[in-house]
Amino acid sequence: MSLWGTLTGKRASSGSSASSASSPSSDTRRQDSSPTTSFQSTTFDPTSAQDVSSFLGGAALPDPSQLHPLAGLNQQTLDYLSLDESALSDLPGGRSALPSRGWSDDLQYGTGVTYLSALTLGGVYGMAEGLRRTPASAPPKIRLNSVLNSITRRGPFLGNSAGIIAMVYNGINSTIGYYRGKHDSANSIVAGALSGMLFKSTRGLRPMMISGGLVAGAAGAWTVMRKTLF
């Protein structure tokens, strides 16, 4: 501050005017910062709260039937795979308690059942053979090894042989039935004889006749049992 300013008092008057000018703005800011509303807390009512049943109810969950890939389709226009009675074999003797839709059914079911049956019988025979050939004083590991060797030797051999004969038998039987126009015991017996002879055709005439007679007898027994039981 200069000496002239001190004597005249201009500097002090300007400072007082500046402070007086700035005081209204500070008052305005103070008024603006004061709260304009008052908060009133409300009491909590437990009965009005939502529980698990409110969002697990039937109305909140989606309809499970709408999640199916075919939901919303017109069921009247859909084509379903149906096996009606007209698909069965029309040949006489083709409809029974064991119905057949043709040679494919006979081939699949007959071959499969024959293979599994022969495999089981061969395994049982192999187990009995392994137990009989092993001495009773042999250690358990040796007895188990002998039994497993006999089972794996007898079971697959008998199962494979019977499966091959069943395949040839069903093919010949269906062919004879197609040309004769009916299914009867004669078809099965002739098909069995031809199948057995063809299976042993490389062993000579005698094994061919024995094999053909055995298979023809088994086919005849099957036809009689089918007519009696089914």
C-alpha positions as CSV (number, residue, x, y, z in Angstrom):
1,M,0.0,0.0,0.0
2,S,1.4,3.4,-1.0
3,L,1.6,6.3,1.3
4,W,-1.0,8.2,-0.6
5,G,-3.4,5.4,-0.3
6,T,-2.8,5.2,3.4
7,L,-3.5,8.9,3.8
8,T,-6.6,9.0,1.5
9,G,-8.1,5.6,2.5
10,K,-9.0,4.6,-1.1
11,R,-7.5,1.1,-0.7
12,A,-9.5,0.3,2.4
13,S,-12.7,1.6,0.9
14,S,-12.2,-0.6,-2.3
15,G,-11.5,-3.6,-0.1
16,S,-14.6,-3.1,1.9
17,S,-16.7,-2.6,-1.2
18,A,-15.3,-5.9,-2.6
19,S,-16.0,-7.8,0.6
20,S,-19.5,-6.3,0.7
21,A,-20.0,-7.3,-3.0
22,S,-18.8,-10.9,-2.3
23,S,-20.9,-11.4,0.8
24,P,-24.3,-11.7,-1.1
25,S,-22.9,-14.5,-3.2
26,S,-21.7,-16.4,-0.2
27,D,-25.1,-16.0,1.4
28,T,-26.7,-17.3,-1.7
29,R,-24.5,-20.4,-1.7
30,R,-25.3,-20.9,1.9
31,Q,-29.0,-20.7,1.2
32,D,-28.6,-23.1,-1.8
33,S,-26.8,-25.7,0.3
34,S,-29.5,-25.8,2.9
35,P,-31.9,-28.9,2.6
36,T,-35.2,-28.1,0.9
37,T,-37.0,-31.5,1.8
38,S,-37.3,-33.5,4.9
39,F,-37.0,-37.4,4.9
40,Q,-39.5,-39.4,6.8
41,S,-38.8,-43.1,7.5
42,T,-41.7,-45.6,7.2
43,T,-42.2,-48.7,9.3
44,F,-41.5,-52.1,7.6
45,D,-44.4,-54.5,7.3
46,P,-43.2,-58.2,7.1
47,T,-46.5,-59.4,5.7
48,S,-46.1,-57.3,2.6
49,A,-42.7,-58.9,1.7
50,Q,-42.4,-61.4,-1.2
51,D,-41.3,-65.0,-0.4
52,V,-40.1,-67.9,-2.5
53,S,-43.6,-69.0,-3.5
54,S,-44.2,-65.7,-5.2
55,F,-41.8,-66.4,-8.0
56,L,-42.0,-70.2,-8.0
57,G,-45.7,-70.3,-8.5
58,G,-47.4,-71.8,-11.6
59,A,-48.1,-68.4,-13.1
60,A,-44.5,-67.3,-12.9
61,L,-42.9,-70.4,-14.4
62,P,-43.1,-71.1,-18.2
63,D,-45.2,-73.9,-19.6
64,P,-42.9,-77.0,-20.0
65,S,-44.9,-78.1,-23.1
66,Q,-43.8,-75.0,-24.9
67,L,-40.1,-76.0,-24.5
68,H,-40.5,-79.0,-26.8
69,P,-38.9,-78.5,-30.3
70,L,-42.3,-79.3,-32.0
71,A,-44.3,-77.0,-29.8
72,G,-46.8,-74.9,-31.7
73,L,-46.9,-77.1,-34.8
74,N,-50.2,-78.2,-36.2
75,Q,-50.6,-81.8,-35.1
76,Q,-53.2,-82.4,-37.8
77,T,-50.7,-81.9,-40.6
78,L,-47.8,-84.0,-39.1
79,D,-47.0,-87.4,-40.5
80,Y,-46.1,-90.0,-37.9
81,L,-44.3,-93.3,-38.6
82,S,-46.9,-96.0,-37.9
83,L,-46.8,-99.7,-38.5
84,D,-50.3,-100.9,-39.3
85,E,-51.5,-104.4,-39.7
86,S,-51.3,-104.2,-43.5
87,A,-47.5,-104.1,-43.2
88,L,-47.4,-107.7,-41.9
89,S,-46.7,-110.6,-44.2
90,D,-49.8,-111.6,-46.3
91,L,-48.6,-115.1,-46.9
92,P,-50.6,-117.9,-45.2
93,G,-48.8,-118.8,-41.9
94,G,-47.1,-115.4,-41.7
95,R,-49.4,-114.1,-39.0
96,S,-49.2,-115.5,-35.5
97,A,-48.2,-114.6,-32.0
98,L,-44.7,-113.9,-33.5
99,P,-45.7,-111.7,-36.5
100,S,-43.4,-111.0,-39.4
101,R,-43.2,-108.2,-41.8
102,G,-41.1,-110.2,-44.3
103,W,-37.8,-111.8,-44.7
104,S,-35.9,-108.9,-43.1
105,D,-37.7,-109.5,-39.8
106,D,-37.0,-113.2,-39.9
107,L,-33.4,-112.6,-40.8
108,Q,-32.7,-110.1,-38.0
109,Y,-34.7,-111.7,-35.2
110,G,-33.9,-115.3,-36.1
111,T,-30.2,-114.7,-36.5
112,G,-29.9,-112.6,-33.4
113,V,-31.8,-115.0,-31.1
114,T,-30.0,-118.0,-32.5
115,Y,-26.5,-116.4,-32.1
116,L,-27.2,-115.3,-28.5
117,S,-28.7,-118.7,-27.5
118,A,-25.8,-120.7,-29.0
119,L,-23.2,-118.3,-27.5
120,T,-24.8,-118.8,-24.1
121,L,-24.9,-122.6,-24.4
122,G,-21.4,-122.7,-25.6
123,G,-20.2,-120.6,-22.7
124,V,-22.0,-122.8,-20.2
125,Y,-20.5,-126.0,-21.8
126,G,-17.0,-124.4,-21.9
127,M,-17.3,-123.5,-18.2
128,A,-18.2,-127.0,-17.3
129,E,-15.4,-128.4,-19.5
130,G,-12.9,-126.1,-17.8
131,L,-13.9,-127.1,-14.3
132,R,-13.8,-130.8,-15.2
133,R,-10.4,-130.7,-16.8
134,T,-8.7,-128.7,-14.0
135,P,-7.6,-130.8,-10.9
136,A,-9.4,-129.9,-7.7
137,S,-6.0,-129.3,-6.0
138,A,-5.0,-126.7,-8.6
139,P,-4.6,-123.1,-7.4
140,P,-7.7,-120.8,-7.9
141,K,-5.8,-118.7,-10.6
142,I,-5.1,-121.8,-12.7
143,R,-8.7,-123.0,-12.4
144,L,-10.0,-119.6,-13.4
145,N,-7.6,-119.4,-16.3
146,S,-8.7,-122.8,-17.5
147,V,-12.4,-122.0,-17.2
148,L,-12.0,-118.7,-19.1
149,N,-10.1,-120.4,-21.9
150,S,-12.7,-123.0,-22.3
151,I,-15.5,-120.4,-22.3
152,T,-13.9,-118.2,-24.9
153,R,-13.1,-121.3,-27.1
154,R,-16.5,-123.0,-27.0
155,G,-18.9,-120.0,-26.7
156,P,-17.9,-117.9,-29.8
157,F,-17.3,-121.0,-31.9
158,L,-20.8,-122.3,-31.3
159,G,-22.4,-118.9,-31.5
160,N,-20.7,-118.0,-34.8
161,S,-21.6,-121.3,-36.4
162,A,-25.2,-121.1,-35.3
163,G,-25.5,-117.5,-36.5
164,I,-24.2,-118.4,-40.0
165,I,-26.6,-121.3,-40.3
166,A,-29.5,-119.1,-39.1
167,M,-28.7,-116.5,-41.7
168,V,-28.6,-119.0,-44.5
169,Y,-31.7,-120.7,-43.2
170,N,-33.8,-117.6,-43.0
171,G,-32.7,-116.6,-46.5
172,I,-33.6,-120.0,-48.0
173,N,-36.9,-120.2,-46.0
174,S,-38.0,-116.8,-47.2
175,T,-37.1,-117.6,-50.8
176,I,-39.1,-120.9,-50.7
177,G,-42.1,-119.1,-49.1
178,Y,-42.0,-116.4,-51.7
179,Y,-42.2,-118.8,-54.6
180,R,-44.6,-121.3,-53.0
181,G,-46.8,-118.5,-51.7
182,K,-47.1,-119.8,-48.1
183,H,-45.2,-120.5,-44.9
184,D,-45.5,-124.0,-43.5
185,S,-43.4,-126.7,-41.9
186,A,-42.2,-128.0,-45.2
187,N,-40.5,-124.7,-45.9
188,S,-38.7,-124.7,-42.6
189,I,-37.6,-128.4,-42.8
190,V,-36.3,-128.1,-46.4
191,A,-34.5,-124.8,-45.6
192,G,-32.9,-126.4,-42.5
193,A,-31.7,-129.3,-44.5
194,L,-30.2,-127.1,-47.2
195,S,-28.6,-124.8,-44.7
196,G,-26.9,-127.6,-42.8
197,M,-25.7,-129.3,-45.9
198,L,-24.2,-126.0,-47.3
199,F,-22.5,-125.3,-43.9
200,K,-20.6,-128.6,-44.1
201,S,-20.2,-128.7,-47.9
202,T,-16.4,-128.6,-47.7
203,R,-16.1,-131.6,-45.4
204,G,-17.5,-134.3,-47.7
205,L,-20.8,-136.1,-48.3
206,R,-21.2,-137.7,-44.9
207,P,-20.7,-134.6,-42.8
208,M,-23.1,-132.8,-45.2
209,M,-25.8,-135.3,-44.6
210,I,-25.3,-135.3,-40.8
211,S,-25.3,-131.5,-40.6
212,G,-28.4,-131.3,-42.9
213,G,-30.3,-133.8,-40.8
214,L,-29.5,-132.0,-37.6
215,V,-30.5,-128.6,-38.8
216,A,-33.6,-130.0,-40.5
217,G,-34.6,-131.7,-37.2
218,A,-34.1,-128.5,-35.3
219,A,-36.2,-126.5,-37.8
220,G,-38.9,-129.1,-37.6
221,A,-38.9,-129.0,-33.8
222,W,-39.1,-125.2,-33.9
223,T,-42.1,-125.2,-36.2
224,V,-44.0,-127.7,-34.0
225,M,-43.2,-125.8,-30.9
226,R,-44.2,-122.5,-32.6
227,K,-47.6,-124.0,-33.6
228,T,-48.1,-125.5,-30.1
229,L,-47.0,-122.7,-27.9
230,F,-47.5,-119.6,-30.0
